[in-house]
Amino acid sequence: MRLLWLVSVPLVSARVVRIQQQSLTEEVENAGRAIGIHFTNSHATAAVRYENGTVEDLARVAGDANYIALMTRWSKKCAPSESLRCRMQREARQRHADLRQPLGVDATILSSMLRQVKTVIEDKLESAITNVLPVFPPLAALNEEHIEEAFEHAGLTWLHARQQEEQILYETNAAYAGLGYSLCEFGADGSQCAREENELKSQHVLFLNFDNTTFSATLQNMKNAYQQQISATFLDTTLGWWNLPVYDEPRLAFWARIEAIVFAVGNAIQQPPNKIILMGEHGGDQEFVEVVEAALWELFEYDASLLMEANADVNSATLAARGAAELAFRAGGWNEGATHASLDAESIEL
C-alpha cells in the first residue's frame, strides 16, 4: 500500500487550394464528435460524444507487460533513500526534452499503446482521428513531457480541457463529468458557463476505483468537473480484482486491507463525503460495495448507500472514458465558432 499525496494573403497554387479543401473536408467529417480515452493501470477505454448528446463506448484495449510496468512505476513515489536517483532521472528527462533527443523509453511505451487505441477507434468509426482528450489516474510520477512526446509520436493532438490549468486531467474529474455533475448546459456562452460552474458549491467526493490490477481511493474537493484539489489518495497495485483470493481467510484479509484504505482516506475530512463515485471494471461488485459501506459506517456511522445512488445503472468500467469524451466535446466546442470563422475566411481569400 502506498500513499501518493495528503491551461493581405498572397495568391497560392492550385495544389495548395486542393490541400486546403481537403483539410476543410476532414474538418467537416470530424465535426460534431469528440473522443475521450481513459488510461488505467492495465488497459485503456475510449468513448465518443456526438453533437446530439449521444455518448458511445468505442474500445477497450489491454495493455501489454511494458505498459502495465510503466503505469505501476508511475504510481510509485520515490522513497527518501531514492531521492538522489529520482532527481537525476528528472534532470535526465529535462535534458532529453531540451535537446530533442530520440523518444525515451516511457514515451515509447505510451506511444505504442496510443497507436493501438487509435487504430481500434479508427476502425470502429471508419475514419481518422486527430484530437483526443486523455485522462489518467492521479499517479505520483505522471510525466507531462513523456505524455506530450507519446502523443506527438502517435500522430495525435492532446486536447486541453476548458478551465484546466494543468495539462494532465485525472480520471476522477472525467468520472464526475460522466455522471453529469457540475456541468453547465452546453451551448451557453463559454465565459458565462465558466462563471456558472465556478459559482457552484464545493463538495467532497470520494472516488473508489476497483480494477483488475489496482484499487485506489481518492478524496477530492469538487466545485466543478475541472477542479483537481485532492485531499488524500491511496493506490495499491496488489489489491486489484486479479489478486482477490478464493479461500475465505485470505479473502477476508484482502477486503480488510481495502476497508482500511477507505477508512484512512475518508478520515481526511472528518465528515461523510457529499458523494461516493465507484469506478473501474469491478466498481459495482456487490462484495466490494458492502466493504465500502462497512468502512464508512465504522468511520461516520452513516449509511454510505445513500451517497452511491448516482452509480445505479452506470457502467463503472467506462464511466471515466465517457466523461472524458464529454469534456473533449466541450473543449472543442467553446472554440468551434472561432475555428470555423477562421477557416471560412481562409477559404474566401483563396
C-alpha positions as CSV (number, residue, x, y, z in Angstrom):
1,M,0.0,0.0,0.0
2,R,1.4,3.4,-0.9
3,L,0.4,6.9,0.0
4,L,0.8,9.1,-3.0
5,W,-0.1,12.6,-1.6
6,L,-2.5,14.0,1.6
7,V,-4.2,25.8,-19.4
8,S,-3.3,40.5,-47.1
9,V,-2.9,36.9,-48.3
10,P,-0.8,36.2,-51.4
11,L,-2.1,34.1,-54.3
12,V,-1.5,30.4,-53.9
13,S,-1.1,27.5,-56.3
14,A,-3.9,25.1,-57.2
15,R,-2.2,22.4,-55.2
16,V,-2.3,24.4,-52.0
17,V,-6.0,25.1,-52.7
18,R,-6.7,21.4,-53.0
19,I,-4.8,20.7,-49.8
20,Q,-6.9,23.4,-48.0
21,Q,-10.1,22.0,-49.5
22,Q,-9.1,18.5,-48.2
23,S,-8.4,20.0,-44.8
24,L,-11.8,21.6,-44.7
25,T,-13.4,18.4,-45.8
26,E,-11.8,16.5,-43.0
27,E,-12.9,19.2,-40.6
28,V,-16.5,18.8,-41.7
29,E,-16.3,14.9,-41.5
30,N,-14.9,15.1,-37.9
31,A,-17.2,18.0,-36.8
32,G,-19.8,17.2,-34.1
33,R,-17.9,14.5,-32.3
34,A,-15.1,14.2,-29.7
35,I,-13.0,11.4,-28.4
36,G,-12.1,10.7,-24.8
37,I,-9.6,8.0,-23.7
38,H,-9.2,6.7,-20.1
39,F,-5.8,5.2,-19.4
40,T,-5.9,2.8,-16.4
41,N,-3.0,0.8,-14.9
42,S,-3.7,-2.2,-17.1
43,H,-5.8,-1.0,-20.1
44,A,-7.4,1.9,-21.9
45,T,-11.0,2.6,-22.7
46,A,-12.3,5.0,-25.3
47,A,-15.7,6.7,-25.9
48,V,-17.1,9.2,-28.4
49,R,-19.5,12.1,-27.7
50,Y,-21.6,13.3,-30.6
51,E,-23.2,16.7,-31.2
52,N,-26.7,15.5,-30.4
53,G,-25.5,14.5,-26.9
54,T,-25.2,10.7,-27.6
55,V,-22.2,9.1,-25.9
56,E,-20.9,5.7,-27.3
57,D,-18.4,3.3,-25.9
58,L,-15.7,2.7,-28.6
59,A,-13.0,0.4,-27.4
60,R,-11.2,-1.4,-24.6
61,V,-7.5,-2.1,-25.3
62,A,-5.5,-4.2,-22.9
63,G,-2.0,-3.0,-22.1
64,D,1.0,-5.3,-22.6
65,A,3.5,-6.1,-19.9
66,N,5.6,-3.0,-20.7
67,Y,2.6,-0.7,-20.4
68,I,1.5,-2.2,-17.0
69,A,5.0,-1.9,-15.7
70,L,5.2,1.7,-16.8
71,M,1.9,2.7,-15.1
72,T,3.0,0.8,-12.0
73,R,6.3,2.7,-11.9
74,W,4.4,6.0,-12.4
75,S,2.2,5.1,-9.4
76,K,5.2,5.0,-7.0
77,K,6.6,7.9,-5.2
78,C,10.4,7.8,-4.5
79,A,11.4,7.0,-1.0
80,P,13.8,9.4,0.8
81,S,16.6,7.0,0.2
82,E,16.0,7.2,-3.5
83,S,15.6,11.0,-3.7
84,L,19.0,11.4,-5.4
85,R,18.2,8.9,-8.1
86,C,14.8,10.5,-8.7
87,R,16.4,13.9,-9.0
88,M,18.9,12.6,-11.5
89,Q,16.1,11.0,-13.5
90,R,14.2,14.2,-13.6
91,E,17.3,16.1,-14.8
92,A,17.9,13.5,-17.5
93,R,14.3,13.8,-18.7
94,Q,14.8,17.6,-18.9
95,R,18.0,17.3,-20.9
96,H,16.2,14.9,-23.2
97,A,13.4,17.4,-23.7
98,D,15.8,20.3,-24.2
99,L,18.0,18.5,-26.7
100,R,15.1,16.9,-28.6
101,Q,16.7,13.6,-28.3
102,P,15.0,10.4,-29.7
103,L,11.9,9.2,-27.9
104,G,12.6,8.0,-24.3
105,V,11.6,4.5,-23.0
106,D,8.5,5.7,-21.1
107,A,7.2,7.8,-24.1
108,T,7.9,4.9,-26.4
109,I,5.8,2.6,-24.4
110,L,2.9,5.0,-24.0
111,S,3.1,5.9,-27.7
112,S,2.8,2.2,-28.6
113,M,-0.4,2.0,-26.5
114,L,-1.7,5.2,-28.0
115,R,-1.3,3.9,-31.6
116,Q,-3.1,0.6,-30.7
117,V,-6.0,2.6,-29.2
118,K,-6.0,5.0,-32.2
119,T,-6.2,2.1,-34.7
120,V,-9.1,0.4,-32.9
121,I,-11.0,3.7,-32.7
122,E,-10.5,4.5,-36.3
123,D,-11.6,1.0,-37.3
124,K,-14.7,1.5,-35.3
125,L,-15.5,4.9,-36.6
126,E,-14.3,4.1,-40.1
127,S,-12.5,7.5,-40.2
128,A,-9.3,9.0,-39.0
129,I,-9.0,10.8,-35.7
130,T,-6.5,13.5,-34.6
131,N,-7.8,15.1,-31.4
132,V,-8.4,13.2,-28.2
133,L,-8.7,14.1,-24.5
134,P,-6.9,11.6,-22.3
135,V,-7.4,11.1,-18.6
136,F,-5.1,9.3,-16.2
137,P,-5.2,8.0,-12.6
138,P,-3.7,10.6,-10.1
139,L,-0.3,8.8,-10.2
140,A,2.6,10.2,-8.2
141,A,5.1,10.2,-11.1
142,L,3.0,11.1,-14.1
143,N,5.2,13.0,-16.5
144,E,3.7,15.6,-18.8
145,E,6.7,15.7,-21.1
146,H,6.6,11.9,-21.8
147,I,2.8,12.1,-22.5
148,E,3.3,15.0,-24.9
149,E,6.1,13.1,-26.7
150,A,4.0,10.0,-26.9
151,F,1.0,11.9,-28.4
152,E,3.2,13.6,-31.0
153,H,4.9,10.3,-32.0
154,A,1.4,8.6,-32.3
155,G,0.2,11.4,-34.6
156,L,-2.4,12.7,-32.1
157,T,-3.2,16.1,-30.6
158,W,-3.7,16.3,-26.9
159,L,-6.9,18.3,-26.2
160,H,-6.7,20.7,-23.3
161,A,-9.8,20.7,-21.1
162,R,-11.5,24.0,-20.6
163,Q,-10.7,25.9,-17.4
164,Q,-7.9,23.4,-16.7
165,E,-4.6,24.9,-15.6
166,E,-2.8,21.6,-15.5
167,Q,-2.4,19.7,-18.8
168,I,-3.0,16.3,-17.2
169,L,-6.6,15.6,-16.4
170,Y,-7.5,13.0,-13.8
171,E,-9.8,10.0,-14.2
172,T,-11.7,11.3,-11.2
173,N,-12.7,14.5,-13.0
174,A,-13.8,12.6,-16.0
175,A,-15.9,10.2,-13.9
176,Y,-17.5,13.3,-12.3
177,A,-18.3,14.7,-15.7
178,G,-19.5,11.3,-16.9
179,L,-22.3,11.5,-14.3
180,G,-23.2,15.0,-15.4
181,Y,-22.2,16.7,-12.2
182,S,-21.4,20.4,-12.2
183,L,-21.5,21.0,-15.9
184,C,-23.4,23.9,-17.3
185,E,-25.9,23.4,-20.2
186,F,-23.8,23.0,-23.3
187,G,-24.4,25.7,-25.9
188,A,-24.2,28.6,-23.5
189,D,-21.6,31.3,-23.9
190,G,-18.2,30.0,-22.8
191,S,-17.4,32.7,-20.3
192,Q,-20.9,32.6,-18.9
193,C,-20.7,28.8,-18.5
194,A,-17.3,29.1,-16.7
195,R,-18.8,31.7,-14.3
196,E,-21.8,29.4,-13.6
197,E,-19.6,26.4,-12.9
198,N,-17.2,28.4,-10.7
199,E,-20.1,29.7,-8.6
200,L,-21.2,26.2,-7.7
201,K,-20.8,24.9,-4.1
202,S,-17.7,22.8,-3.4
203,Q,-18.3,19.2,-2.5
204,H,-16.1,16.5,-1.0
205,V,-16.3,13.5,-3.4
206,L,-14.8,10.0,-2.6
207,F,-13.8,8.2,-5.7
208,L,-13.2,4.4,-5.4
209,N,-11.7,2.6,-8.3
210,F,-11.6,-1.2,-8.2
211,D,-10.0,-2.5,-11.3
212,N,-8.3,-5.7,-12.4
213,T,-4.8,-4.7,-11.3
214,T,-5.3,-1.9,-8.7
215,F,-7.5,-0.4,-6.0
216,S,-7.4,3.3,-5.4
217,A,-9.3,5.7,-3.2
218,T,-9.2,9.5,-3.8
219,L,-10.9,12.2,-1.8
220,Q,-11.3,15.3,-4.0
221,N,-12.8,18.7,-3.4
222,M,-15.0,19.4,-6.4
223,K,-16.6,22.7,-7.3
224,N,-16.9,21.7,-10.9
225,A,-15.7,18.9,-13.2
226,Y,-12.3,20.6,-13.8
227,Q,-11.2,21.2,-10.2
228,Q,-8.3,19.0,-9.2
229,Q,-7.9,19.6,-5.5
230,I,-7.1,16.3,-3.9
231,S,-7.2,15.9,-0.1
232,A,-5.9,12.4,0.1
233,T,-5.3,9.5,-2.3
234,F,-4.1,5.9,-1.9
235,L,-3.3,3.4,-4.7
236,D,-2.3,-0.2,-4.2
237,T,-1.3,-2.4,-7.2
238,T,-1.7,-5.6,-5.1
239,L,-5.4,-5.1,-4.4
240,G,-6.8,-5.5,-7.9
241,W,-9.5,-8.0,-8.8
242,W,-7.0,-10.4,-10.1
243,N,-5.4,-10.5,-6.7
244,L,-8.6,-11.4,-4.9
245,P,-8.1,-14.8,-3.1
246,V,-10.6,-17.6,-3.5
247,Y,-10.4,-19.0,0.0
248,D,-12.2,-17.4,2.9
249,E,-9.4,-16.4,5.3
250,P,-7.1,-14.7,2.8
251,R,-10.2,-13.2,1.0
252,L,-11.2,-11.6,4.3
253,A,-7.7,-10.2,4.8
254,F,-7.9,-8.8,1.2
255,W,-11.1,-7.0,1.9
256,A,-9.9,-5.8,5.3
257,R,-7.0,-4.0,3.5
258,I,-9.4,-2.3,1.2
259,E,-11.6,-1.3,4.1
260,A,-8.6,0.2,5.9
261,I,-7.7,2.3,2.9
262,V,-11.3,3.6,2.5
263,F,-11.3,4.4,6.3
264,A,-7.9,6.3,6.1
265,V,-8.8,8.4,3.0
266,G,-12.4,9.1,4.2
267,N,-11.0,10.2,7.6
268,A,-9.1,13.1,5.9
269,I,-12.2,15.4,6.2
270,Q,-13.7,14.2,9.5
271,Q,-17.2,14.0,8.0
272,P,-19.1,12.0,5.4
273,P,-18.3,12.9,1.8
274,N,-21.1,14.5,-0.2
275,K,-20.8,11.8,-2.9
276,I,-19.2,8.4,-3.5
277,I,-18.4,7.5,-7.1
278,L,-17.5,3.9,-7.9
279,M,-15.1,3.3,-10.8
280,G,-13.3,0.5,-12.5
281,E,-14.3,-2.8,-14.1
282,H,-15.4,-4.2,-10.7
283,G,-16.6,-1.0,-9.1
284,G,-20.1,-2.3,-9.0
285,D,-19.2,-5.7,-7.4
286,Q,-21.6,-6.3,-4.6
287,E,-19.0,-7.7,-2.2
288,F,-16.8,-4.6,-2.8
289,V,-19.8,-2.3,-2.3
290,E,-20.6,-3.9,1.1
291,V,-17.0,-3.4,2.2
292,V,-17.2,0.3,1.3
293,E,-20.4,0.6,3.2
294,A,-18.9,-1.1,6.2
295,A,-15.9,1.2,6.2
296,L,-18.0,4.4,6.0
297,W,-20.3,3.2,8.7
298,E,-17.4,2.4,11.1
299,L,-15.9,5.9,10.3
300,F,-19.0,8.1,10.4
301,E,-21.9,5.8,11.4
302,Y,-23.5,6.9,8.2
303,D,-25.3,4.8,5.6
304,A,-23.0,5.1,2.6
305,S,-25.6,3.6,0.2
306,L,-27.3,6.9,0.3
307,L,-24.2,8.5,-1.2
308,M,-23.9,6.0,-4.0
309,E,-27.2,6.4,-5.7
310,A,-25.6,8.0,-8.7
311,N,-23.8,4.8,-9.5
312,A,-27.1,2.9,-10.2
313,D,-27.4,1.7,-13.8
314,V,-24.0,3.2,-14.6
315,N,-21.2,1.1,-16.1
316,S,-18.3,1.9,-13.8
317,A,-15.8,0.5,-16.2
318,T,-16.5,3.1,-18.9
319,L,-17.6,6.0,-16.8
320,A,-14.3,7.9,-17.0
321,A,-13.9,7.4,-20.7
322,R,-17.4,8.7,-21.3
323,G,-16.8,11.7,-19.1
324,A,-13.5,12.3,-21.0
325,A,-15.5,12.4,-24.2
326,E,-17.9,14.9,-22.8
327,L,-15.1,17.1,-21.7
328,A,-13.4,16.7,-25.0
329,F,-16.5,17.9,-26.8
330,R,-16.7,20.9,-24.6
331,A,-13.0,21.6,-25.0
332,G,-13.6,21.8,-28.8
333,G,-17.0,23.4,-28.6
334,W,-16.1,26.7,-27.0
335,N,-13.6,27.5,-29.8
336,E,-15.6,25.9,-32.6
337,G,-17.2,29.2,-33.8
338,A,-13.8,31.0,-34.0
339,T,-12.2,28.0,-35.7
340,H,-14.9,27.7,-38.4
341,A,-14.9,31.5,-38.9
342,S,-11.1,31.4,-39.4
343,L,-11.4,28.5,-41.9
344,D,-14.2,30.3,-43.8
345,A,-12.1,33.5,-44.0
346,E,-9.1,31.5,-45.4
347,S,-11.3,29.7,-48.0
348,I,-12.8,33.1,-49.1
349,E,-9.3,34.6,-49.5
350,L,-8.2,31.6,-51.6
